[in-house]
Amino acid sequence: MLYIRSLAFNFVFYVSLVVQMILWTPYYFLSPRHRAWFVPKFWARTSLWLQEKIAGTRSEVTGMENLPEGSFILAPKHQSFWDAIAFFPYLRDPLYILKRELMWIPFFGWYIAKMKMIPVNRGKRSVALKAVVVATRKEMQNDRQLIIYPEGTRRAPGDEPAYKWGIAELYSALDLPVVPVAHVAGLYWPRRKFLRFPGTIKARFLPPIPAGLDKDEFMRRLISETEAACDAFLIEAATSANPPPMPPTAAKRLKELGVKAG
């Protein structure tokens, strides 16, 4: 049943994406940007609802009281496609920095362009960072919320932290608070696999790290606070009545924490 439900969810997930993208096109492109956000947010909520009903995987996001008013940086762990869609419905006007090649995809790229996302040329990092800072600062003056994954690429649950310095540069340049986001979604929606495991994906918006800290102090707090919360979610998942399969990285981390999986 796990394979059947996972296959069914993946099929319906992509069908829903294509169908909604087509059906919502007139409303999306004829509406002002703030109103048009309804479409991707509705799609994200629909996708999470389908995941619960078909794959048996609930999503539980807490800590909304920790989201500041106005502009701020959201810094989630990146383990799964789940965390690419689960958080922006909670933000008024989210902003992504993404590789410019995504803008070249027909139709999908047009959707991205409508929301004034910031494309980056990853081949020229030093030049790209300066351009990104300028473009991001301009957008953040409109009370937008920047979503940036501090580790860059998806990593397995329990894996050793690999935070990139780029978020510290943006934190310093933009002079904005940063809200870390902890979760272990990769246990239930693993990267590079089609299986979707039943259970509850729990995530939390952590208390914001205030603007104005030294970059080293900021990075220390970001890593320690995020990883501590992720460890707590990992322990909770592993010791639950019906735990999901633990990848080697998670099993290793649990051993380091002195926890025996259920």
N, C-alpha and C positions, 0 to 999 in steps of 0.2 A: 504493500500500500504506500510506503514511503516513496518509492520510485514513481508510482502512478500519480500520486498527489503532487509530487515535485514537477513531473513532466506536465501535468495539467496546469499547474500554476504558471510555469514558464511560458506555456503556449498562450494562456489567457492574458498574461502580463503584457506580452508584446503585441497581441491583437488589440488590447485596450489602448496601448500607446498609439498605434497607427490610426485606429478608428477615431479616438478622441482628437488627435492632431488634425484629422481631416474635418470632422464635424464642427470643431470649435474654431476653425480657421477664419470665417467671416467675422465672428464676434471678437476674436483675439486681435486681428490686425486692424479692425475699425475702431477699437476701443482705445482710450488713453492708457498709457502703460500701467498706471496704478490699478486701474480697473481690470486690465487684461491679466494681471497676476492671478486672478481667480482661476484661470484655465490650468496652468501648471500645478497650482496648489490643489485644485480639485482632482487632477490626475494622480498626484502623489497620495492623497487620502484614499482615492479609489484603489490604488495599487496595494496599499497597506491593508485595506479592507479585504481585498481579494486574497492576499497572503494569509490572513486570518481564517477566512472561510474555506479556502481550498487546501492550503498547506498546514493549517492548524497553528500558525505562528502569530501570536499577538504582539503588538507594539505598545510599549508603555513609556511615555516620555514625561519626566517630572522636572521641577526646578524652574518653571516659567517665571516665578517671582524674582529670579536672579537675572532676568533679561533687562538691561537698562533701557531708558527712554532714548529715542534719537539714534545716533550713529554709534556703532561699536563693532568689534571684530569677534566673530564666532569661530572657535578653534576646536572642531571635533576630531576624535580619533577616526582613522580611516581604515576600515577592515573589510568593507562590503559595499555593494551597490546600495544596500539599504540606507547607509548613512549619507548617500548622495541625494536621497529624496525625502528622508524622514524629518528633517529639521526646518527646511525653508517655509513650510506652511505656518510655522510659528512666528515668522518674521514679517514685518510690514513691507519692506522693499529690499529683499536680499540681493547681494552682488557677488558674482564669482569672477575670479581670475582664472582663465582657461587657455589651453593651447589654441593658437590661432587656426590650426587645421580644422577644428570643429566648426568654425564659421564657414568653411567651404562646403560643408555637406548640404546638398539641396534640401530645402524645406526645414530641416532641423536647424541649420545655420541661420535661417531667416527668423525662426522662433527666438534663438539666442540674441540675434541682433536687435530684435524688438525690445528686449529687456536691458539693453545697453550694458552687456557684460564686457569685461576687459580682456581682449586677446593678448597673448604674449608669445614672442618668438623665443622658444627655449634654446635655440642654437646660439644666441648671443646673450649670455646670462647677465653680464655687468650692464650692458646697454639696456637690456630688457627690464632689469630691476628699476633703473632710473625712470624709464618710460612708464612702468606700471605704477610707481609711486605718484607720479604727476597725475596720471589718469584716475587713479583711485582716490587721491585727495580731492579732486574735482567732484567726483560722484558722491563722496561721503559728505560733502557740504549740503547735500539734499536729504540728509537724515536716512541714509541707506545703511544696511548691515552687511559687512563683508564676511563671507564664509571662506575660510582658508584652512586646509588640512596641514597641520604643522609637520607631519612626516612625509608629505608629498604623495607617496604611493600607498596602496593598500598593504597592510601587514597583518599577519595571522594573530589571532588572540593569544596573549601571553608572550608574544615575541619581545625581544629587547627593544627599548625605545630607540628611535632613530630620528629625532627631531631636527629639522633643517633650520639654519640660522636666518632664512628669509623672513620668517614671521617676526623675529626680533627686530629686523630692519624696518618692517612695515609698522610694527607697534611703536617704534621710536619716531618714525617719520610722520605717522598719522596722529600721534598723541591721543590715542583712544583706549578705553578699557577693553580687555579681552575676556570673553566668556569661554572657559574650557568646557568641553562636552565629553563625558565618559560613557562608554558602553562596551559590550562584547558581542556585537551583532554578528561578527564572523563565525560564532559558534552555530548560528541558526541559518545564516545566509552566507555560506563560505565563498571566498573568492575563487574564481576559476573552476567552480563546480556547479552543477545544475541542481543538486540536492538542496531541499529546503526542510530543515528539521523543526518539528513541532515544539512549542514551548512559548515563553514570553521574552521578547527582546526588551530589556530595560535600559533606558538611557536617562542621563540627568544633565541639565544645564547647571554647572557649578557656579559658585559665587564669582563675580567678575574680579579680575586682577586689575587694579586701578592704573590709569595712565601715569606716566612720569617716572617709572622705576628705571634703574640702571638695566641695560640689556641683559647682563649676566644674571642679575637678580630676577628679572622677568622670566628668563628661560628656566632658572632653577625652580621657580614657583609653578610655572606652567607644567613642567615635566612631573614634578613631585605630586602636585595636586591631582593632575589628570590620571597618572599611573596608580595612585593610591585608590582612587575611586574605581578605576577599571579592575584592580585587584579584588576589590570588594564585590563587584558584579560577577567576576569570574568565580570567586569562592561560592557565592550564592547560587550560581548556575550549576556548579559542579556538585554541590551538596544537596540539590533539590531532589524531590522524589523521582522525577524522570529526567535526568540530566542529558543534554545533547552529547554526541561523541566529542571527546577532547582531542584536538590535534596535538602533535608532539610538542609544539611550543607551549600550549596551555598546560599539558601534563607536566612539563619541565618547570613552568612557573609555579604551579600548585605544589610541587615537591619542594621548591625553594621556600614557599610560604608555609610549609609544614601541614598541608591540607591533603586529605585523602578524598578523591572523588567518590561520589555515590554510585 
